[in-house]
Amino acid sequence: MLKEKELYNLLEEVNIRILDENITEYIKLKKELSKCRTLDAIHMATVLEFKDNIEADIKVCTRDERMKKLASKMHFIVLPTEN
């Protein structure tokens, strides 16, 4: 029961975003995104749109090395910091 409650608490922090013309526009405008895998580009474009529309700091959480490099290059804090 404790793990289930923890899962629900974590899921409350998840934001879902529809892939629309705003996201595809970010991909077209940011040259860094044109050089990466499709899903990475979609994820980073979504992060960029959130960044432009909310006041809070955004951290990118990933274990994928390519995504870590891309997020760092775009000046995001990347978690986890260890390998």
Secondary structure, DSSP 8 states (H G I E B T S, - for coil): -HHHHHHHHHHTT-------HHHHHHHHH-GGGGGS-HHHHHHHHHHHHHHHH-SS--EEE---HHHHHHHHHTT-EEE----
